[in-house]
Amino acid sequence: MAYKSNDLSVLAYANGFTLWHYTSIDTTAEIDSSGYFNEAADMVRVGDMILANTDTDGTPKAGIHLISSVAAGVVDVNDLTQVGVTDTD
C-alpha cells in the first residue's frame, strides 16, 4: 500500500515538537522505509514522533517512530520501537 494523509493526525504540539498518530494496514517494514512519509515532508520535523498502529488488518503492531531526517522532500523515520510486545496472560 502507500501513505494516506487522512491517517496521520496531530495528537499534541508544544515547543516546536509534534506528536503524531498514524494508523495503517501497511506493515511496519513498509512504513519504516525511507520515503514512506514523503507527502508529509512539509508538516513533519526531525525529532517529531509518530505513535503508529501498523498492519491493522493482519498481525497488528503498535509503537513509536522517530523522524530522523527530512531533507529535499524525503522523510526518513527510525525503525518502530514496539510497545505491547509481551502479553503474559
Long-range contacts (C-beta under 8 A, 24 or more apart in sequence): 1-25, 1-26, 1-30, 2-26, 2-36, 3-36, 3-37, 3-38, 3-39, 3-40, 5-39, 5-40, 8-37, 8-40, 8-50, 11-51, 16-45, 17-45, 17-47, 17-48, 17-49, 18-43, 18-44, 18-45, 18-48, 19-48, 19-49, 19-51, 20-44, 20-48, 20-49, 20-50, 20-51, 21-50, 21-51, 21-52, 21-53, 22-50, 22-51, 22-52, 22-53, 22-65, 23-52, 23-53, 23-54, 23-56, 24-52, 24-53, 24-54, 24-55, 24-56, 25-55, 25-56, 25-57, 25-58, 26-54, 26-55, 27-54, 27-55, 27-58, 28-52, 28-54, 28-55, 28-61, 28-63, 28-79, 28-80, 28-82, 31-65, 31-77, 31-80, 32-65, 32-77, 32-78, 32-79, 32-80, 34-74, 34-75, 34-76, 35-74, 35-75, 35-76, 36-75, 36-77, 37-67, 37-75, 37-77, 38-73, 38-74, 38-75, 40-75, 41-70, 41-73, 41-74, 41-75, 44-70, 44-75, 45-70, 46-70, 50-77, 52-80, 54-80
